[in-house]
Amino acid sequence: MTELGPVAWPPAPIRTERLVLREPEARDRAAIIELFTSPEVGTYIGGPQPRDEFERAVPEVPRRRPGLFVVDLDGAMIGIVTLDRRDAERPGHVRPDAAEAELGYMFLPEAWGCGYATEACAAALDWFAGALPSEPVVLCTQTANDRSMRLAAKLGFTEVERFEEYGAEQWFGVWSSVTPSG
């Protein structure tokens, strides 16, 4: 989040059964470049970044910012999970003042299909619910992204609406720690 309010950042690393959610470190630079330049990862987010430009843009120690977690498996970065404020100009909101927390995630293709995204996102949502109780979290994904649609359902997001954005149909859902999730 660009503004976490009263939440201290960074939190202590979040440990799950198999993963650690932590701040980016210098050792993550190559994996970050791979993540953002991967054609597979870029399929539903506007395509991959040009590798040479991205390599020049990423500092030796990747930028740390509130809401950005590196997902670490056995000492190596396999993805990222973000909690950012949703831009008020974009479609899809559940609060009149907009600025909801929005869950985002990207994982390297070799980490797909192992349940890591579910485990990491659930841990980030649990942390968020403890830090900012009763605040809703939103998620937006292309309806064509079957994996992301399944992940949203597993995490307990409920559909609010669908709309066209970036030339594709988007699914927009909400999660709340104060209502039971299915």
Backbone as a chain_set.jsonl record, in Angstrom:
{"seq": "MTELGPVAWPPAPIRTERLVLREPEARDRAAIIELFTSPEVGTYIGGPQPRDEFERAVPEVPRRRPGLFVVDLDGAMIGIVTLDRRDAERPGHVRPDAAEAELGYMFLPEAWGCGYATEACAAALDWFAGALPSEPVVLCTQTANDRSMRLAAKLGFTEVERFEEYGAEQWFGVWSSVTPSG", "coords": {"N": [[0.821, -1.158, 0.0], [0.511, 2.19, -0.74], [-0.046, 3.868, 1.277], [-0.258, 2.856, 4.424], [-1.487, 3.677, 6.655], [-1.855, 3.38, 10.143], [-0.205, 1.166, 10.277], [2.779, -0.481, 10.984], [5.657, -0.697, 8.957], [8.444, -2.439, 7.678], [6.617, -5.51, 8.269], [7.461, -8.23, 10.5], [9.021, -11.053, 8.913], [6.653, -13.189, 7.329], [5.748, -16.389, 8.014], [4.806, -19.423, 6.506], [3.599, -22.782, 6.066], [5.313, -23.684, 3.997], [6.536, -21.422, 2.946], [8.076, -18.103, 3.007], [7.139, -14.817, 3.497], [8.498, -11.804, 2.731], [10.543, -8.771, 2.761], [11.919, -7.368, -0.31], [15.241, -8.267, -1.404], [18.729, -7.835, -2.331], [19.512, -10.251, -3.523], [17.24, -11.045, -4.854], [17.004, -9.794, -7.276], [17.52, -10.916, -9.92], [15.438, -12.805, -10.133], [13.226, -11.122, -9.952], [13.502, -9.659, -12.31], [13.18, -11.765, -14.143], [10.529, -12.502, -13.539], [8.969, -10.207, -14.271], [9.537, -10.028, -16.969], [8.741, -12.33, -18.165], [7.041, -14.056, -20.707], [4.898, -15.846, -20.197], [3.983, -15.097, -17.623], [3.225, -12.504, -18.191], [0.95, -12.776, -19.757], [-1.77, -12.175, -18.936], [-1.573, -9.627, -17.983], [-1.043, -7.498, -19.644], [1.192, -8.146, -21.136], [4.735, -9.051, -21.328], [7.403, -7.122, -19.81], [9.877, -5.296, -21.679], [12.93, -6.944, -21.688], [15.651, -5.85, -21.704], [15.241, -3.119, -21.135], [13.957, -3.33, -18.656], [15.926, -4.576, -17.079], [17.8, -2.502, -16.947], [16.308, -0.696, -15.478], [15.77, -1.818, -12.961], [17.049, -1.519, -9.764], [20.163, -2.481, -8.111], [19.604, -3.35, -5.513], [16.477, -4.312, -5.152], [13.603, -2.179, -5.052], [12.115, -1.448, -1.984], [8.902, -1.34, -0.572], [5.957, -0.306, 1.203], [3.525, -2.846, 1.515], [4.49, -4.629, -0.38], [5.434, -7.88, -0.77], [7.967, -10.276, -1.046], [7.823, -13.587, -2.144], [9.211, -16.335, -0.794], [10.751, -19.406, -1.296], [12.461, -21.884, 0.182], [14.719, -20.175, 0.385], [14.828, -18.876, -2.069], [13.404, -16.504, -4.315], [10.113, -16.866, -5.512], [7.951, -15.505, -6.334], [5.727, -12.635, -6.044], [3.638, -10.878, -3.734], [1.24, -8.386, -3.442], [-0.224, -5.676, -1.652], [-1.97, -3.052, -2.346], [-3.312, 0.295, -2.641], [-6.282, 0.628, -4.421], [-6.575, 2.395, -7.399], [-8.538, 5.247, -7.565], [-9.564, 6.132, -9.967], [-9.939, 3.95, -11.57], [-12.297, 1.454, -12.742], [-14.56, -0.386, -10.575], [-15.192, -0.656, -7.356], [-15.787, -0.9, -3.804], [-16.211, 0.763, -1.756], [-17.432, 4.023, -0.944], [-15.515, 6.06, -0.946], [-13.576, 4.955, -2.432], [-10.237, 3.75, -2.89], [-9.699, 1.201, -1.795], [-7.96, -1.586, -0.312], [-6.037, -3.572, -2.464], [-5.455, -6.801, -3.561], [-2.689, -8.219, -5.137], [-0.726, -10.413, -7.234], [2.038, -12.262, -8.491], [3.676, -14.965, -9.924], [6.539, -16.965, -10.664], [6.576, -19.027, -13.587], [7.475, -21.693, -13.088], [6.646, -22.128, -10.531], [3.967, -22.417, -10.607], [0.858, -24.119, -10.07], [1.37, -25.491, -7.727], [0.197, -24.714, -5.412], [1.355, -22.579, -4.118], [0.677, -19.866, -4.559], [-1.885, -19.685, -3.44], [-1.277, -20.287, -0.754], [0.543, -18.208, -0.098], [-0.944, -15.842, -0.65], [-3.134, -16.189, 1.086], [-1.789, -16.027, 3.533], [-0.883, -13.372, 3.421], [-3.347, -12.037, 3.383], [-4.326, -12.812, 5.906], [-2.422, -11.546, 7.536], [-2.988, -8.885, 6.84], [-5.644, -8.645, 7.734], [-5.232, -8.784, 10.465], [-3.695, -6.492, 10.839], [-5.24, -4.367, 9.845], [-8.092, -4.591, 10.818], [-11.342, -5.505, 9.729], [-11.238, -4.071, 7.358], [-12.021, -4.094, 3.927], [-10.727, -6.13, 1.217], [-9.934, -5.976, -2.174], [-9.971, -7.635, -5.389], [-8.947, -7.943, -8.711], [-9.218, -9.484, -11.815], [-8.605, -10.839, -15.086], [-11.335, -12.456, -16.645], [-10.669, -14.483, -18.334], [-8.438, -15.624, -17.229], [-8.074, -18.449, -15.946], [-6.658, -19.716, -13.801], [-6.267, -17.621, -11.973], [-8.9, -16.931, -11.439], [-9.766, -19.27, -10.116], [-8.099, -19.142, -7.882], [-9.036, -16.8, -6.624], [-11.565, -17.676, -5.811], [-10.833, -19.797, -4.05], [-9.606, -18.313, -2.041], [-11.712, -16.99, -0.937], [-12.906, -14.726, -2.046], [-15.667, -12.799, -3.164], [-17.758, -12.27, -5.963], [-18.317, -9.001, -7.18], [-18.741, -7.414, -9.406], [-18.509, -7.359, -13.035], [-16.542, -6.024, -15.66], [-15.378, -4.204, -18.538], [-12.02, -3.71, -19.209], [-8.778, -2.69, -20.165], [-9.099, -3.901, -22.623], [-10.292, -6.379, -22.172], [-12.566, -8.684, -20.511], [-13.075, -8.136, -17.107], [-12.999, -9.548, -13.854], [-14.24, -8.648, -10.765], [-13.826, -8.732, -7.358], [-14.512, -9.046, -3.762], [-13.094, -9.379, -0.503], [-13.49, -10.028, 2.897], [-12.467, -9.893, 6.247], [-14.3, -9.991, 8.237], [-16.543, -11.379, 7.587], [-17.659, -14.718, 7.142], [-15.711, -16.747, 4.992], [-16.049, -18.641, 1.976]], "CA": [[0.0, 0.0, 0.0], [1.283, 3.41, -0.695], [-0.306, 4.42, 2.603], [-0.809, 1.813, 5.282], [-2.072, 4.25, 7.86], [-1.144, 3.141, 11.391], [0.508, -0.107, 10.242], [4.234, -0.383, 10.893], [6.218, -1.446, 7.84], [7.927, -3.744, 7.274], [6.315, -6.454, 9.349], [8.389, -9.361, 10.57], [8.684, -12.011, 7.845], [5.483, -14.032, 7.569], [6.102, -17.774, 7.695], [3.731, -20.386, 6.32], [4.143, -24.138, 6.101], [6.414, -23.851, 3.036], [7.002, -20.161, 2.379], [8.327, -16.915, 3.818], [6.827, -13.552, 2.841], [9.484, -10.877, 3.288], [10.91, -7.644, 1.914], [12.897, -7.7, -1.352], [16.663, -8.151, -1.084], [19.574, -7.807, -3.529], [19.535, -11.588, -4.137], [15.989, -11.258, -5.587], [16.987, -8.991, -8.504], [17.394, -11.755, -11.131], [14.097, -13.4, -10.165], [12.289, -10.034, -10.246], [13.619, -9.404, -13.751], [12.552, -12.912, -14.814], [9.093, -12.429, -13.296], [8.335, -9.13, -15.035], [9.815, -10.145, -18.408], [8.259, -13.637, -18.61], [5.843, -14.019, -21.553], [3.803, -16.579, -19.541], [3.466, -14.267, -16.537], [2.633, -11.308, -18.782], [-0.222, -13.087, -20.582], [-3.01, -11.515, -18.505], [-1.307, -8.314, -17.383], [-0.57, -6.554, -20.644], [2.409, -8.607, -21.803], [5.973, -8.916, -20.558], [8.215, -5.919, -19.957], [11.085, -5.551, -22.473], [13.971, -7.372, -20.747], [16.797, -4.937, -21.598], [14.782, -1.91, -20.429], [13.655, -3.664, -17.268], [17.211, -4.799, -16.395], [18.391, -1.183, -16.659], [15.464, 0.034, -14.527], [15.749, -2.433, -11.625], [18.295, -1.267, -9.031], [20.85, -3.659, -7.568], [18.739, -3.785, -4.411], [15.119, -3.955, -5.581], [12.922, -1.202, -4.208], [11.206, -1.905, -0.927], [7.799, -0.408, -0.361], [4.863, -0.891, 1.982], [2.569, -3.657, 0.777], [5.141, -5.549, -1.316], [6.081, -9.049, -0.172], [8.593, -11.303, -1.873], [7.476, -14.931, -1.697], [10.476, -17.06, -0.752], [10.684, -20.852, -1.092], [13.801, -22.434, 0.416], [15.759, -19.173, 0.161], [14.774, -18.295, -3.415], [12.158, -15.831, -4.648], [9.3, -17.536, -6.535], [6.869, -14.621, -6.724], [5.454, -11.489, -5.183], [2.264, -10.586, -3.349], [1.147, -6.973, -3.117], [-1.441, -5.065, -1.126], [-1.882, -1.642, -2.719], [-4.594, 1.0, -2.709], [-6.823, 0.635, -5.78], [-6.694, 3.729, -7.968], [-9.935, 5.697, -7.583], [-9.979, 6.372, -11.352], [-10.25, 2.678, -12.217], [-13.611, 0.906, -12.399], [-14.561, -1.416, -9.544], [-14.956, -0.206, -5.977], [-16.8, -1.337, -2.84], [-16.376, 1.831, -0.768], [-17.723, 5.287, -1.628], [-14.295, 6.864, -1.103], [-12.626, 4.12, -3.196], [-8.983, 3.512, -2.166], [-9.656, -0.083, -1.088], [-6.748, -2.387, -0.458], [-6.189, -4.509, -3.574], [-4.489, -7.888, -3.569], [-2.077, -8.567, -6.411], [0.254, -11.482, -7.101], [2.691, -12.77, -9.693], [4.582, -16.059, -9.588], [7.295, -17.534, -11.776], [5.846, -20.189, -14.13], [7.864, -22.974, -12.485], [5.974, -22.247, -9.233], [2.534, -22.557, -10.835], [0.244, -25.432, -9.884], [1.855, -26.137, -6.491], [-0.513, -24.154, -4.268], [2.117, -21.515, -3.467], [-0.064, -18.604, -4.621], [-2.947, -19.767, -2.429], [-0.644, -20.229, 0.567], [1.127, -16.876, 0.114], [-2.01, -14.829, -0.613], [-3.889, -16.396, 2.329], [-0.968, -15.498, 4.626], [-0.9, -11.91, 3.315], [-4.679, -11.598, 3.805], [-4.384, -12.977, 7.364], [-1.631, -10.453, 8.112], [-3.734, -7.645, 6.611], [-6.814, -8.656, 8.622], [-4.736, -8.465, 11.803], [-3.169, -5.125, 10.863], [-6.338, -3.428, 9.575], [-9.3, -5.401, 10.94], [-12.612, -5.097, 9.116], [-11.085, -3.367, 6.085], [-12.159, -5.031, 2.821], [-9.664, -6.25, 0.224], [-10.5, -6.285, -3.483], [-9.126, -8.342, -6.342], [-9.446, -7.803, -10.075], [-8.483, -10.344, -12.731], [-9.316, -11.147, -16.32], [-12.135, -13.681, -16.553], [-9.983, -15.512, -19.123], [-7.347, -16.185, -16.438], [-8.693, -19.514, -15.148], [-5.918, -19.948, -12.55], [-6.542, -16.519, -11.053], [-10.306, -17.053, -11.034], [-9.826, -20.34, -9.105], [-7.442, -18.65, -6.678], [-9.959, -15.866, -5.97], [-12.598, -18.483, -5.146], [-10.211, -20.496, -2.915], [-9.296, -17.347, -0.988], [-12.951, -16.496, -0.353], [-13.398, -13.497, -2.662], [-16.988, -12.932, -3.782], [-17.895, -11.377, -7.105], [-19.08, -7.769, -7.035], [-19.141, -7.013, -10.754], [-17.602, -7.584, -14.157], [-16.493, -4.859, -16.538], [-14.36, -4.228, -19.579], [-10.863, -2.847, -18.962], [-7.584, -3.185, -20.851], [-9.495, -4.704, -23.772], [-10.716, -7.721, -21.769], [-13.524, -8.715, -19.416], [-12.448, -8.232, -15.792], [-13.785, -10.019, -12.712], [-13.894, -7.83, -9.607], [-14.398, -9.331, -6.157], [-14.146, -8.493, -2.474], [-12.832, -10.282, 0.613], [-13.556, -9.338, 4.183], [-12.135, -10.761, 7.383], [-15.376, -9.984, 9.213], [-17.609, -12.294, 7.175], [-17.089, -16.038, 6.847], [-15.43, -16.954, 3.562], [-16.376, -19.993, 1.57]], "C": [[0.873, 1.231, 0.0], [1.1, 4.072, 0.659], [-0.983, 3.35, 3.446], [-1.442, 2.363, 6.546], [-1.235, 3.913, 9.077], [-0.294, 1.866, 11.405], [2.008, 0.124, 10.093], [4.725, -1.238, 9.729], [7.724, -1.392, 7.938], [7.537, -4.588, 8.483], [7.442, -7.481, 9.429], [8.043, -10.307, 9.431], [7.527, -12.92, 8.272], [5.843, -15.442, 7.12], [4.843, -18.622, 7.573], [4.367, -21.77, 6.39], [5.366, -24.291, 5.193], [7.12, -22.566, 2.633], [7.348, -19.13, 3.438], [7.959, -15.712, 2.958], [7.683, -12.499, 3.524], [9.71, -9.709, 2.328], [11.881, -8.089, 0.823], [14.33, -7.467, -0.867], [17.452, -8.187, -2.393], [19.562, -9.153, -4.261], [18.281, -11.876, -4.973], [15.993, -10.6, -6.966], [16.77, -9.841, -9.753], [15.996, -12.358, -11.247], [13.037, -12.337, -10.457], [12.309, -9.72, -11.737], [12.94, -10.528, -14.525], [11.027, -12.84, -14.707], [8.425, -11.402, -14.219], [8.578, -9.21, -16.54], [9.341, -11.477, -18.981], [7.015, -13.498, -19.49], [4.649, -14.731, -20.901], [3.16, -15.734, -18.451], [2.716, -13.062, -17.108], [1.351, -11.524, -19.554], [-1.452, -12.28, -20.216], [-2.793, -10.143, -17.875], [-0.668, -7.353, -18.385], [0.718, -6.933, -21.335], [3.64, -8.383, -20.952], [6.626, -7.555, -20.783], [9.393, -6.25, -20.869], [12.273, -5.8, -21.533], [15.104, -6.354, -20.599], [16.425, -3.659, -20.861], [14.565, -2.198, -18.945], [14.935, -3.898, -16.475], [17.878, -3.479, -16.037], [17.619, -0.46, -15.554], [15.516, -0.518, -13.102], [17.081, -2.177, -10.919], [18.904, -2.567, -8.49], [20.118, -4.225, -6.367], [17.333, -3.353, -4.793], [14.412, -3.086, -4.544], [12.0, -1.881, -3.207], [10.107, -0.876, -0.8], [6.713, -1.091, 0.45], [3.895, -1.653, 1.076], [3.175, -4.646, -0.188], [5.869, -6.647, -0.542], [6.732, -9.888, -1.262], [8.175, -12.638, -1.278], [8.712, -15.801, -1.886], [10.199, -18.537, -0.452], [12.111, -21.359, -0.969], [14.914, -21.46, 0.055], [15.761, -18.538, -1.215], [13.401, -17.668, -3.661], [11.428, -16.6, -5.741], [8.147, -16.652, -7.005], [6.771, -13.434, -5.802], [3.955, -11.443, -4.884], [2.257, -9.12, -2.959], [-0.215, -6.642, -2.519], [-1.277, -3.566, -1.346], [-3.266, -1.011, -2.657], [-5.046, 1.037, -4.169], [-7.044, 2.078, -6.217], [-8.164, 4.108, -8.104], [-10.455, 5.902, -9.005], [-10.374, 5.082, -12.074], [-11.661, 2.236, -11.875], [-13.468, -0.136, -11.284], [-14.187, -0.879, -8.181], [-16.078, -0.727, -5.093], [-17.027, -0.297, -1.741], [-16.61, 3.149, -1.499], [-16.479, 6.15, -1.853], [-13.218, 6.136, -1.911], [-11.416, 3.798, -2.32], [-8.973, 2.229, -1.335], [-8.264, -0.707, -1.233], [-7.015, -3.409, -1.559], [-5.064, -5.535, -3.53], [-4.0, -8.116, -4.99], [-1.049, -9.659, -6.189], [0.789, -11.844, -8.468], [3.676, -13.845, -9.237], [5.307, -16.531, -10.835], [6.582, -18.792, -12.276], [6.219, -21.525, -13.484], [7.219, -23.183, -11.108], [4.464, -22.435, -9.382], [2.076, -23.984, -10.537], [0.656, -26.163, -8.624], [1.138, -25.627, -5.245], [0.217, -23.016, -3.567], [1.36, -20.192, -3.461], [-1.169, -18.585, -3.569], [-2.358, -19.584, -1.032], [-0.123, -18.819, 0.87], [0.048, -15.806, 0.23], [-2.84, -14.961, 0.66], [-3.109, -15.826, 3.513], [-0.959, -13.972, 4.606], [-2.255, -11.358, 3.766], [-4.842, -11.728, 5.321], [-3.625, -11.857, 8.065], [-2.413, -9.141, 8.005], [-4.926, -7.544, 7.559], [-6.408, -8.344, 10.055], [-4.275, -7.022, 11.923], [-4.276, -4.088, 10.708], [-7.656, -4.191, 9.619], [-10.513, -4.709, 10.323], [-12.466, -4.296, 7.834], [-11.187, -4.379, 4.942], [-10.924, -5.028, 1.921], [-10.341, -6.622, -1.09], [-9.469, -6.975, -4.353], [-9.771, -8.185, -7.706], [-8.58, -8.681, -10.968], [-9.292, -10.531, -14.009], [-10.106, -12.443, -16.145], [-11.484, -14.815, -17.342], [-8.855, -16.196, -18.349], [-7.919, -17.216, -15.461], [-7.994, -19.72, -13.803], [-6.239, -18.865, -11.518], [-7.987, -16.546, -10.567], [-10.454, -18.132, -9.951], [-9.199, -19.88, -7.79], [-8.367, -17.694, -5.915], [-11.038, -16.632, -5.205], [-12.026, -19.192, -3.924], [-9.966, -19.555, -1.744], [-10.546, -16.755, -0.342], [-13.42, -15.156, -0.891], [-14.761, -13.771, -3.275], [-17.129, -11.87, -4.864], [-18.784, -10.186, -6.77], [-19.618, -7.352, -8.402], [-18.108, -7.484, -11.776], [-17.66, -6.35, -15.031], [-15.368, -5.045, -17.543], [-13.259, -3.245, -19.193], [-9.659, -3.493, -19.636], [-7.944, -4.133, -21.997], [-9.947, -6.117, -23.438], [-11.743, -7.623, -20.653], [-12.78, -8.975, -18.106], [-13.466, -8.726, -14.774], [-13.307, -9.213, -11.521], [-14.6, -8.399, -8.388], [-13.879, -8.692, -4.885], [-13.991, -9.612, -1.455], [-12.905, -9.467, 1.883], [-13.266, -10.338, 5.291], [-13.283, -10.844, 8.368], [-16.556, -10.864, 8.815], [-16.991, -13.633, 6.843], [-16.866, -16.183, 5.35], [-15.7, -18.406, 3.228], [-15.31, -20.535, 0.765]], "O": [[1.886, 1.275, 0.698], [1.999, 4.764, 1.138], [-2.136, 2.989, 3.208], [-1.883, 1.603, 7.408], [-0.024, 4.132, 9.064], [0.279, 1.522, 12.439], [2.451, 0.834, 9.19], [4.266, -2.364, 9.538], [8.25, -0.33, 8.27], [8.062, -4.401, 9.581], [8.271, -7.579, 8.525], [6.885, -10.364, 9.017], [7.444, -13.354, 9.421], [6.203, -15.653, 5.962], [3.941, -18.555, 8.408], [5.541, -21.904, 6.735], [6.34, -24.946, 5.565], [8.197, -22.616, 2.037], [6.971, -19.256, 4.603], [8.413, -15.598, 1.82], [7.608, -12.316, 4.739], [9.146, -9.664, 1.235], [12.594, -9.078, 0.999], [14.592, -6.595, -0.039], [16.906, -8.529, -3.441], [19.597, -9.185, -5.491], [18.259, -12.851, -5.725], [15.072, -10.826, -7.752], [15.911, -9.511, -10.571], [15.433, -12.414, -12.34], [12.053, -12.622, -11.139], [11.26, -9.536, -12.354], [12.197, -10.262, -15.47], [10.321, -13.091, -15.684], [7.426, -11.708, -14.87], [7.898, -8.531, -17.309], [9.523, -11.728, -20.172], [6.033, -12.887, -19.068], [3.513, -14.275, -21.034], [1.935, -15.659, -18.361], [1.691, -12.652, -16.565], [0.717, -10.556, -19.971], [-2.119, -11.746, -21.102], [-3.716, -9.563, -17.303], [0.144, -6.504, -18.016], [1.289, -6.116, -22.058], [3.61, -7.628, -19.98], [6.425, -6.92, -21.818], [9.875, -7.383, -20.844], [12.582, -4.964, -20.684], [15.482, -6.024, -19.475], [17.207, -3.163, -20.05], [14.947, -1.402, -18.087], [15.033, -3.473, -15.324], [18.455, -3.342, -14.958], [18.204, 0.3, -14.783], [15.327, 0.228, -12.142], [18.132, -2.575, -11.422], [18.243, -3.604, -8.424], [20.02, -5.442, -6.214], [17.021, -2.163, -4.763], [14.599, -3.24, -3.337], [11.216, -2.766, -3.549], [10.354, 0.325, -0.908], [6.564, -2.311, 0.394], [3.501, -1.169, 0.015], [2.444, -5.445, -0.773], [6.789, -6.382, 0.232], [6.112, -10.174, -2.286], [8.17, -12.808, -0.059], [9.194, -15.979, -3.005], [9.509, -18.873, 0.511], [12.886, -21.269, -1.921], [15.932, -21.857, -0.511], [16.636, -17.72, -1.501], [12.373, -18.221, -3.272], [12.015, -16.949, -6.764], [7.445, -16.997, -7.955], [7.595, -13.239, -4.909], [3.128, -11.904, -5.671], [3.142, -8.654, -2.242], [-1.224, -7.264, -2.852], [-0.538, -2.898, -0.623], [-4.275, -1.717, -2.624], [-4.281, 1.43, -5.05], [-7.63, 2.878, -5.487], [-8.945, 3.364, -8.697], [-11.664, 5.851, -9.228], [-11.073, 5.13, -13.086], [-12.178, 2.603, -10.82], [-12.39, -0.694, -11.078], [-13.011, -0.671, -7.883], [-17.188, -0.967, -5.566], [-17.915, -0.451, -0.903], [-16.041, 3.367, -2.568], [-16.401, 6.884, -2.838], [-12.099, 6.627, -2.058], [-11.57, 3.594, -1.116], [-8.32, 2.168, -0.293], [-7.51, -0.39, -2.153], [-8.074, -4.036, -1.593], [-3.884, -5.188, -3.469], [-4.793, -8.197, -5.928], [-0.548, -9.82, -5.076], [0.086, -11.746, -9.474], [4.419, -13.648, -8.275], [4.753, -16.5, -11.934], [6.037, -19.548, -11.471], [5.364, -22.4, -13.347], [7.244, -24.293, -10.578], [3.759, -22.595, -8.385], [2.828, -24.939, -10.734], [0.329, -27.338, -8.46], [1.444, -26.065, -4.136], [-0.244, -22.533, -2.534], [1.393, -19.468, -2.466], [-1.364, -17.579, -2.887], [-2.882, -18.815, -0.226], [-0.327, -18.301, 1.968], [0.117, -14.952, 1.114], [-3.216, -13.951, 1.255], [-3.697, -15.208, 4.4], [-1.021, -13.341, 5.661], [-2.314, -10.336, 4.45], [-5.43, -10.853, 5.956], [-4.099, -11.289, 9.049], [-2.49, -8.38, 8.969], [-5.187, -6.48, 8.121], [-7.165, -7.704, 10.785], [-4.439, -6.396, 12.97], [-4.251, -3.048, 11.365], [-8.274, -4.418, 8.579], [-10.667, -3.49, 10.399], [-13.473, -3.875, 7.265], [-10.517, -5.412, 4.973], [-10.177, -4.051, 1.872], [-11.22, -7.483, -1.117], [-8.266, -6.913, -4.098], [-10.99, -8.282, -7.843], [-7.353, -8.632, -10.89], [-10.516, -10.396, -14.006], [-9.608, -13.408, -15.566], [-11.724, -15.986, -17.048], [-8.367, -17.243, -18.773], [-8.21, -16.903, -14.307], [-8.657, -19.88, -12.779], [-6.453, -19.158, -10.342], [-8.263, -16.22, -9.412], [-11.182, -17.934, -8.978], [-9.707, -20.19, -6.713], [-8.467, -17.776, -4.691], [-11.381, -16.271, -4.079], [-12.656, -19.195, -2.866], [-10.102, -19.952, -0.587], [-10.452, -16.09, 0.69], [-14.251, -14.502, -0.261], [-14.991, -14.841, -3.838], [-16.684, -10.733, -4.709], [-19.847, -10.328, -6.166], [-20.785, -6.986, -8.542], [-17.013, -7.934, -11.439], [-18.702, -5.702, -15.136], [-14.525, -5.931, -17.405], [-13.535, -2.085, -18.887], [-9.546, -4.718, -19.666], [-7.19, -5.055, -22.307], [-9.986, -6.974, -24.321], [-11.8, -6.625, -19.935], [-11.971, -9.898, -18.003], [-14.642, -8.368, -14.827], [-12.104, -9.104, -11.286], [-15.824, -8.536, -8.378], [-12.936, -7.901, -4.911], [-14.657, -10.645, -1.528], [-12.428, -8.333, 1.928], [-13.75, -11.47, 5.277], [-13.255, -11.69, 9.262], [-17.47, -11.073, 9.613], [-15.885, -13.675, 6.304], [-17.711, -15.798, 4.541], [-15.594, -19.287, 4.082], [-15.394, -21.679, 0.318]]}, "num_chains": 1, "name": "protein.A"}
